[in-house]
Amino acid sequence: MEKLDLSNVPLRPTSKREIKLLETALIVGTLYRPDIMELIKDPLEKATWLDSLAVAAAALAREKAGYTVSQIAEELGRSETTIRAHLSGKTKAGKIVRETYEKIARGELELTIPFISSEAQELREELERLRHENEKLKREIEKCQDVEAVRKQLEEIRQEIEKLEAEKRELETRLEECSEKTRLLDEVRKIVCSSE
């Protein structure tokens, strides 16, 4: 963020260059007012507001240079009625631009403007931070996928264990049955052997 120095802006321009300087200062000074920034956020209002503010600033800069209303209207390609409305403050744009002029004249207008280079640097840093965060999240997702794979394997192993336990119970039951049959056979043998 840097401050824009408006102390050298000519309040009574005497050349085309000075008119352009005052006009630019009025436009920039007006556009960076918080209330105006809020107004021009709406895309539907933005074009209308920017045009009105630009015309009002151009008209006021030329008026301060001593141009007549008809000269201003001709140079800006607008009707004299429109120019008079802006200069008399009957339009909101004209009123706001005049307030900006008065602030410049009193030395009260200080603008802190984010210049593109510092803004771009901040955006690059934010982008880099987001890239690192994205990589970190990708690694976490991969870990979660690994955990999910392990969870699936554990579920398969649990199902296999249940199946083996069911087979074991079945075998134990059959073993008991065999043991019972063996015991009965032993008894039968004993009875057969004792009767001989």
SEFI-667891 format. One line per 4 residues: their letters; for each residue x negated, y negated, z of N, C-alpha, C. Coordinates in pm, 1 decimal. Layout:
A = X Y Z X Y Z X Y Z  ... $
This chain:
MEKL = -84.3 117.8 0.0 0.0 0.0 0.0 -88.9 -124.3 0.0  -53.6 -215.2 -87.1 -128.4 -339.4 -94.1 -31.1 -455.5 -91.6  -79.1 -570.9 -41.3 4.2 -690.7 -37.0 -14.2 -768.9 -164.4  96.2 -821.4 -213.0 94.5 -902.1 -333.8 94.0 -1048.3 -291.3 $
DLSN = -7.5 -1121.1 -333.7 -22.4 -1261.5 -296.6 56.3 -1348.4 -395.3  157.8 -1416.6 -343.7 239.4 -1502.7 -428.1 210.6 -1650.9 -403.0  102.2 -1679.8 -329.5 71.7 -1818.9 -295.2 24.1 -1899.4 -415.9  -26.7 -1833.7 -519.6 -76.3 -1905.4 -637.9 27.0 -1917.4 -749.1 $
VPLR = 147.9 -1875.3 -723.1 251.7 -1882.3 -825.3 294.6 -2028.3 -841.5  293.0 -2079.6 -963.9 333.4 -2219.5 -987.1 484.0 -2236.8 -969.2  525.2 -2324.8 -878.6 667.1 -2347.4 -853.2 729.2 -2441.7 -956.3  646.1 -2523.0 -1020.8 689.7 -2612.3 -1129.8 599.9 -2583.8 -1250.8 $
PTSK = 629.3 -2477.2 -1324.3 542.0 -2437.6 -1435.1 532.8 -2545.4 -1544.0  413.9 -2553.5 -1601.6 391.3 -2652.8 -1707.5 350.1 -2588.2 -1839.6  341.8 -2457.3 -1841.8 305.9 -2387.7 -1966.0 383.2 -2256.7 -1973.1  382.2 -2197.9 -2093.0 448.7 -2067.3 -2112.5 390.8 -1963.1 -2016.8 $
REIK = 258.3 -1966.8 -2001.3 191.0 -1870.7 -1911.5 241.2 -1887.3 -1768.6  251.5 -2013.1 -1721.8 298.1 -2038.6 -1585.0 445.8 -2000.8 -1569.5  525.1 -2024.4 -1675.1 666.3 -1982.6 -1669.9 672.6 -1831.2 -1651.8  589.4 -1758.1 -1728.9 586.0 -1611.5 -1718.3 544.1 -1567.6 -1578.5 $
LLET = 445.8 -1637.7 -1519.2 400.4 -1604.7 -1383.0 513.7 -1622.0 -1282.7  582.9 -1737.1 -1290.3 693.9 -1761.4 -1197.0 805.6 -1659.4 -1220.0  838.6 -1636.3 -1346.1 943.7 -1539.3 -1379.9 909.6 -1400.9 -1322.6  785.2 -1358.2 -1342.6 741.3 -1226.6 -1291.7 748.1 -1222.0 -1139.4 $
ALIV = 702.0 -1328.7 -1074.6 706.2 -1333.6 -927.8 850.1 -1326.8 -878.1  940.7 -1395.0 -945.5 1082.1 -1392.2 -906.4 1141.5 -1251.9 -924.1  1107.9 -1188.3 -1035.3 1160.9 -1052.9 -1060.1 1106.2 -954.5 -957.4  973.6 -955.2 -942.0 911.0 -860.3 -847.6 956.4 -889.4 -705.5 $
GTLY = 954.4 -1018.2 -668.8 996.7 -1055.9 -533.1 1139.4 -1017.2 -503.3  1223.3 -1024.2 -603.9 1363.9 -988.1 -585.7 1381.9 -836.4 -583.0  1316.5 -767.2 -675.3 1334.0 -621.5 -684.7 1286.6 -547.3 -560.4  1185.5 -601.0 -492.7 1132.7 -530.6 -375.1 1201.9 -569.8 -245.4 $
RPDI = 1308.9 -647.3 -256.7 1389.3 -674.4 -137.2 1466.4 -547.3 -103.4  1471.4 -508.0 24.5 1540.5 -382.5 61.3 1685.1 -376.3 14.2  1757.7 -489.6 24.0 1898.6 -486.2 -17.2 1912.5 -461.5 -168.0  1819.5 -515.3 -245.7 1824.1 -496.8 -391.4 1780.5 -354.7 -427.3 $
MELI = 1679.1 -304.0 -357.7 1634.2 -166.3 -384.6 1749.3 -69.4 -360.4  1830.6 -98.0 -259.6 1946.0 -13.8 -229.4 2048.6 -22.8 -342.7  2071.7 -144.1 -393.2 2168.7 -164.3 -501.7 2128.7 -91.0 -629.6  2000.6 -95.0 -662.0 1957.8 -36.4 -790.0 1930.6 113.1 -782.2 $
KDPL = 1956.8 173.7 -666.7 1943.2 319.9 -657.2 2053.3 388.2 -738.4  2169.1 324.7 -745.4 2280.8 381.5 -819.5 2252.3 368.3 -969.4  2239.3 481.5 -1041.5 2204.8 475.3 -1183.5 2305.6 395.0 -1267.3  2431.8 396.9 -1225.1 2533.1 323.3 -1300.8 2514.7 172.8 -1285.7 $
EKAT = 2469.7 130.2 -1168.7 2451.4 -12.5 -1140.6 2314.2 -62.8 -1185.5  2218.0 26.9 -1192.2 2078.4 -11.3 -1213.4 2057.2 -97.2 -1338.3  2104.3 -51.7 -1452.6 2080.7 -124.5 -1577.2 2142.4 -263.2 -1572.1  2264.8 -271.6 -1521.5 2333.4 -400.3 -1512.2 2259.0 -494.7 -1419.8 $
WLDS = 2219.9 -443.3 -1303.5 2150.1 -526.8 -1205.5 2015.1 -572.8 -1258.0  1940.3 -482.9 -1314.9 1807.9 -520.1 -1365.8 1819.5 -626.6 -1473.6  1916.1 -612.6 -1562.6 1935.7 -711.4 -1668.5 1975.3 -846.3 -1608.2  2071.9 -845.2 -1517.5 2117.9 -970.1 -1456.3 2005.6 -1039.1 -1379.5 $
LAVA = 1929.4 -960.9 -1302.6 1819.5 -1019.3 -1225.8 1711.5 -1076.0 -1317.8  1682.5 -1004.5 -1426.0 1580.0 -1051.9 -1520.1 1623.7 -1182.0 -1587.2  1749.7 -1190.3 -1627.6 1800.7 -1312.1 -1691.9 1801.5 -1427.4 -1591.9  1846.9 -1400.4 -1469.8 1851.4 -1506.0 -1367.6 1710.6 -1556.8 -1336.3 $
AAAL = 1613.1 -1465.4 -1326.1 1474.6 -1505.5 -1297.7 1416.8 -1585.8 -1413.7  1441.6 -1540.7 -1536.1 1391.0 -1612.5 -1654.1 1453.7 -1751.2 -1663.5  1583.3 -1760.0 -1634.6 1653.0 -1888.9 -1641.7 1599.3 -1985.5 -1536.5  1581.2 -1937.9 -1413.8 1532.5 -2025.0 -1306.6 1389.8 -2071.7 -1334.0 $
AREK = 1305.1 -1982.8 -1383.6 1166.1 -2020.9 -1413.2 1164.2 -2130.3 -1520.1  1250.3 -2119.4 -1619.3 1254.7 -2220.6 -1726.1 1317.7 -2351.2 -1676.8  1416.5 -2338.7 -1588.8 1476.1 -2460.0 -1530.9 1369.5 -2537.8 -1452.9  1288.3 -2466.2 -1374.9 1183.4 -2530.7 -1295.8 1076.7 -2593.0 -1385.5 $
AGYT = 1067.5 -2543.4 -1508.5 972.0 -2600.5 -1604.8 1033.5 -2719.3 -1679.4  1161.0 -2748.9 -1651.4 1224.4 -2865.0 -1712.1 1306.3 -2836.3 -1836.6  1332.0 -2712.0 -1865.9 1413.2 -2677.7 -1981.9 1559.3 -2716.2 -1954.8  1630.7 -2750.1 -2061.9 1774.5 -2774.9 -2049.4 1847.1 -2640.4 -2054.6 $
VSQI = 1974.5 -2642.7 -2014.1 2055.1 -2520.1 -2016.2 2064.6 -2465.0 -2158.6  2082.2 -2552.9 -2256.5 2093.9 -2504.0 -2394.5 1962.0 -2444.4 -2444.7  1848.3 -2504.3 -2404.5 1717.4 -2447.1 -2442.4 1698.9 -2308.4 -2379.9  1735.3 -2297.9 -2252.6 1722.8 -2169.1 -2181.6 1811.7 -2064.7 -2248.8 $
AEEL = 1937.0 -2102.5 -2277.5 2031.9 -2009.4 -2339.5 1980.3 -1962.2 -2474.9  1926.9 -2054.7 -2552.6 1875.0 -2019.4 -2684.9 1754.8 -1927.2 -2673.5  1661.7 -1960.1 -2582.6 1539.8 -1878.9 -2568.0 1570.4 -1739.3 -2515.3  1668.4 -1728.8 -2425.3 1699.9 -1598.6 -2364.8 1808.1 -1521.9 -2441.4 $
GRSE = 1870.2 -1588.6 -2538.4 1973.3 -1520.9 -2617.3 2099.4 -1494.0 -2538.2  2133.1 -1582.8 -2446.1 2255.0 -1570.7 -2364.8 2338.5 -1697.2 -2381.9  2462.5 -1690.1 -2340.2 2549.4 -1807.4 -2352.9 2513.2 -1911.0 -2246.8  2545.8 -2036.0 -2275.1 2520.3 -2142.9 -2177.7 2600.9 -2119.5 -2050.6 $
TTIR = 2720.2 -2063.4 -2066.1 2805.0 -2033.9 -1949.5 2735.3 -1935.5 -1856.8  2675.8 -1831.4 -1914.3 2603.1 -1730.3 -1835.3 2484.6 -1794.9 -1763.5  2409.8 -1877.1 -1836.4 2292.1 -1942.2 -1777.6 2334.9 -2034.2 -1664.0  2440.7 -2115.6 -1685.7 2489.5 -2205.6 -1579.2 2532.9 -2126.1 -1456.3 $
AHLS = 2601.7 -2014.5 -1480.0 2648.8 -1931.7 -1368.0 2530.9 -1880.5 -1286.1  2425.2 -1836.4 -1354.3 2305.9 -1788.4 -1282.2 2237.8 -1903.2 -1207.2  2219.9 -2016.6 -1273.4 2146.9 -2128.8 -1212.4 2222.9 -2193.2 -1096.9  2355.3 -2190.1 -1103.0 2434.2 -2252.4 -996.3 2456.7 -2156.8 -879.3 $
GKTK = 2413.8 -2030.5 -895.1 2432.0 -1932.3 -787.5 2571.9 -1874.1 -783.6  2647.9 -1890.1 -892.5 2782.5 -1832.6 -898.2 2778.0 -1681.8 -918.9  2668.3 -1634.4 -977.1 2651.4 -1488.8 -989.9 2566.6 -1441.5 -872.1  2587.3 -1316.7 -834.7 2509.3 -1261.9 -723.1 2360.6 -1258.4 -760.0 $
AGKI = 2330.9 -1221.9 -884.8 2190.9 -1217.2 -930.3 2127.8 -1355.5 -921.6  2200.4 -1459.1 -968.8 2148.3 -1595.6 -963.4 2122.4 -1641.3 -821.2  2214.0 -1607.5 -732.1 2200.7 -1645.1 -590.2 2077.9 -1577.2 -527.8  2063.6 -1448.7 -553.8 1952.9 -1372.1 -495.0 1818.2 -1421.6 -549.1 $
VRET = 1810.5 -1447.5 -680.0 1684.6 -1495.8 -740.1 1648.5 -1633.2 -681.6  1748.8 -1719.6 -663.0 1722.4 -1851.7 -602.9 1669.5 -1835.8 -459.8  1727.1 -1742.1 -383.0 1676.8 -1715.1 -246.9 1530.3 -1671.9 -252.4  1497.1 -1588.7 -350.2 1358.3 -1544.0 -366.1 1268.5 -1663.4 -397.3 $
YEKI = 1314.3 -1751.7 -486.1 1236.1 -1872.8 -520.4 1209.0 -1955.5 -394.3  1313.3 -1975.1 -313.1 1298.5 -2056.0 -191.1 1201.0 -1991.6 -92.5  1204.0 -1860.7 -83.9 1107.9 -1791.1 3.9 965.3 -1809.5 -46.9  947.3 -1801.6 -178.8 814.0 -1822.8 -237.2 769.7 -1965.7 -207.4 $
ARGE = 861.2 -2060.9 -224.9 829.0 -2203.0 -202.6 789.6 -2228.8 -57.4  853.7 -2160.0 36.1 821.8 -2178.7 179.4 703.9 -2091.9 223.8  654.3 -2007.9 133.5 543.1 -1918.1 169.1 585.2 -1804.0 259.2  713.4 -1770.5 255.5 768.1 -1666.0 344.1 774.9 -1528.5 278.4 $
LELT = 750.7 -1523.8 148.6 767.8 -1395.9 79.3 635.9 -1320.3 74.1  630.8 -1213.5 152.4 514.6 -1124.4 149.7 562.2 -990.4 99.0  499.8 -944.7 -5.0 540.0 -816.1 -61.2 431.6 -712.2 -38.7  473.1 -600.3 13.9 383.1 -486.6 25.6 432.1 -385.1 -75.3 $
IPFI = 350.6 -364.5 -175.8 392.2 -278.9 -286.9 303.8 -155.3 -293.4  365.3 -38.5 -302.0 285.5 82.6 -318.0 235.1 89.2 -462.3  105.9 73.2 -479.1 51.1 80.6 -613.8 34.9 225.3 -654.8  44.4 249.1 -781.8 49.3 385.2 -836.3 -71.2 468.8 -796.5 $
SSEA = -190.1 409.0 -793.8 -308.9 489.4 -763.8 -300.9 551.0 -624.4  -261.4 472.0 -523.5 -252.3 528.5 -388.6 -134.2 624.4 -379.2  -26.0 592.5 -447.6 90.3 680.8 -447.0 56.6 812.6 -515.2  -15.8 804.5 -625.6 -54.9 925.2 -698.5 -145.1 1012.5 -611.2 $
QELR = -236.8 948.8 -538.3 -325.9 1023.9 -449.6 -244.8 1095.8 -342.1  -146.7 1025.5 -284.4 -61.8 1087.4 -182.2 15.0 1205.1 -241.5  65.5 1186.8 -363.1 139.6 1295.3 -428.3 49.7 1414.1 -458.6  -75.8 1385.6 -500.6 -170.4 1495.5 -526.0 -197.2 1574.3 -397.3 $
EELE = -216.6 1500.5 -286.6 -242.5 1566.2 -158.3 -122.6 1650.2 -116.3  -2.5 1595.5 -134.4 118.9 1668.9 -99.4 133.1 1793.5 -186.6  102.3 1779.6 -315.7 107.8 1893.2 -407.9 9.4 2001.8 -365.0  -111.2 1961.9 -327.9 -212.7 2058.1 -284.4 -168.0 2129.4 -157.1 $
RLRH = -109.5 2052.4 -64.2 -59.3 2111.0 60.5 50.6 2212.8 29.3  138.9 2177.5 -62.7 247.7 2268.4 -99.7 195.0 2393.7 -169.7  89.2 2378.2 -250.6 28.8 2495.7 -315.7 -26.5 2592.6 -212.0  -97.7 2537.0 -111.4 -152.6 2622.5 -4.9 -40.1 2692.3 71.1 $
ENEK = 64.4 2617.6 100.8 177.5 2675.3 173.3 243.9 2784.8 89.7  254.1 2761.2 -40.5 312.3 2860.2 -131.5 229.5 2988.7 -132.0  96.9 2974.9 -139.1 9.1 3093.1 -136.7 25.2 3169.6 -5.4  32.5 3095.4 103.6 49.6 3157.2 235.2 180.9 3235.7 239.8 $
LKRE = 287.7 3175.4 187.7 417.6 3242.3 186.2 415.5 3366.4 97.0  343.6 3358.4 -15.5 330.7 3475.7 -103.3 264.6 3590.4 -29.3  157.0 3557.7 45.7 88.7 3663.1 123.5 182.2 3722.5 228.6  262.1 3637.4 292.9 356.9 3685.8 393.8 461.3 3778.1 329.6 $
IEKC = 507.4 3739.7 209.8 605.5 3822.7 138.8 544.0 3957.6 104.6  417.3 3956.3 59.1 349.5 4082.3 27.4 339.9 4169.9 152.1  307.9 4107.9 264.9 301.3 4184.2 390.4 438.1 4243.0 423.1  541.4 4162.2 404.4 677.5 4210.9 431.8 712.7 4325.5 339.3 $
QDVE = 670.0 4316.1 214.2 695.9 4424.3 120.2 620.2 4549.3 163.8  496.2 4532.2 212.5 419.6 4646.0 264.8 491.4 4705.8 384.7  539.9 4620.6 473.4 612.5 4667.4 592.2 737.7 4743.1 548.3  805.8 4691.2 447.2 926.0 4757.6 396.9 891.4 4894.7 339.6 $
AVRK = 778.7 4902.9 269.6 735.5 5031.7 214.2 706.7 5130.8 327.9  639.8 5083.3 431.8 610.3 5168.3 548.2 740.8 5210.4 615.2  835.0 5115.2 625.8 963.7 5145.4 687.6 1035.6 5255.7 608.6  1028.8 5248.4 475.9 1091.1 5351.2 391.7 1024.6 5486.8 415.0 $
QLEE = 889.7 5484.5 421.1 816.8 5609.9 444.6 854.6 5668.5 580.2  865.1 5583.4 681.7 902.9 5631.2 815.6 1043.2 5691.7 814.0  1133.2 5629.7 739.5 1269.8 5681.9 729.3 1268.8 5818.6 661.3  1188.6 5831.5 556.2 1177.9 5961.0 488.3 1120.0 6066.1 582.8 $
IRQE = 1018.0 6027.1 659.5 956.0 6120.8 755.9 1057.3 6158.7 862.8  1136.0 6060.7 912.6 1237.2 6088.8 1015.2 1340.2 6189.4 962.0  1382.4 6167.2 835.3 1479.4 6259.9 775.4 1419.3 6399.9 760.6  1290.7 6404.2 723.8 1221.7 6533.3 710.3 1212.3 6602.7 845.6 $
IEKL = 1182.0 6525.1 950.4 1172.8 6582.4 1085.8 1308.3 6638.9 1127.0  1416.1 6561.4 1100.9 1550.7 6610.4 1135.3 1581.6 6741.1 1061.4  1543.2 6745.8 936.0 1565.7 6866.4 855.7 1488.1 6984.3 914.4  1359.8 6957.3 950.7 1277.3 7064.1 1009.1 1333.0 7108.9 1143.9 $
EAEK = 1383.5 7012.4 1224.1 1441.2 7049.6 1354.0 1566.3 7135.7 1335.6  1645.8 7102.8 1232.1 1765.8 7183.3 1204.0 1724.1 7325.2 1163.3  1618.9 7334.4 1080.4 1568.8 7466.7 1040.7 1514.8 7541.7 1162.0  1445.0 7467.0 1249.9 1389.2 7529.7 1370.3 1500.8 7586.2 1456.8 $
RELE = 1609.5 7508.1 1475.4 1723.7 7556.5 1555.6 1785.4 7681.3 1492.6  1795.2 7678.2 1359.7 1851.4 7793.1 1289.2 1762.7 7916.9 1308.8  1629.4 7893.0 1298.7 1536.4 8004.5 1318.6 1540.9 8055.7 1462.2  1554.0 7964.1 1557.7 1562.7 8006.7 1698.5 1687.5 8092.0 1721.6 $
TRLE = 1798.3 8046.5 1656.8 1924.0 8122.6 1668.8 1905.9 8261.6 1608.4  1844.7 8269.0 1491.6 1821.3 8397.4 1426.3 1726.5 8483.0 1508.8  1625.0 8416.1 1568.9 1530.2 8489.0 1652.9 1601.6 8549.4 1774.1  1690.6 8470.6 1833.0 1768.1 8522.3 1946.7 1852.8 8642.1 1903.1 $
ECSE = 1914.1 8625.9 1785.0 1994.7 8736.4 1732.7 1908.0 8860.5 1710.4  1787.9 8839.4 1654.2 1695.3 8950.7 1630.8 1650.7 9012.2 1762.9  1624.5 8924.5 1857.3 1582.1 8974.3 1989.6 1691.9 9058.8 2051.9  1815.7 9012.6 2036.1 1930.1 9086.4 2090.6 1942.2 9221.4 2018.9 $
KTRL = 1927.1 9220.9 1888.2 1934.6 9344.1 1810.2 1821.4 9437.9 1850.5  1699.3 9380.5 1869.3 1584.2 9460.9 1909.8 1611.1 9522.2 2047.0  1665.9 9444.1 2138.0 1696.8 9495.3 2271.7 1799.3 9609.2 2264.1  1901.0 9588.4 2178.3 2002.5 9692.8 2162.1 1940.7 9819.0 2099.8 $
LDEV = 1852.7 9798.7 2002.3 1785.4 9912.3 1939.8 1700.4 9986.8 2042.5  1632.0 9910.5 2125.2 1550.1 9972.3 2229.3 1637.4 10055.9 2323.2  1751.5 10002.8 2357.2 1842.1 10075.4 2446.5 1891.4 10203.6 2377.8  1926.8 10188.4 2246.8 1974.0 10303.1 2170.4 1863.6 10407.5 2166.1 $
RKIV = 1738.4 10364.6 2144.0 1626.4 10458.1 2139.1 1610.7 10530.3 2271.0  1622.6 10451.6 2376.6 1607.2 10512.7 2508.3 1715.6 10620.4 2531.9  1833.5 10584.9 2489.1 1945.2 10679.3 2508.9 1922.2 10802.6 2420.4  1878.6 10781.4 2296.4 1854.0 10891.2 2206.5 1738.0 10974.3 2259.1 $
CSSE = 1635.7 10912.9 2304.2 1516.1 10984.9 2352.9 1551.3 11059.5 2483.0  1631.0 11007.8 2563.0 1665.1 11072.7 2689.0 1761.2 11187.5 2665.6  1838.2 11186.3 2561.3 1932.2 11295.4 2535.4 1861.1 11410.4 2465.5  1748.9 11397.7 2416.7 1678.8 11504.1 2348.4 1621.7 11598.5 2445.0 $
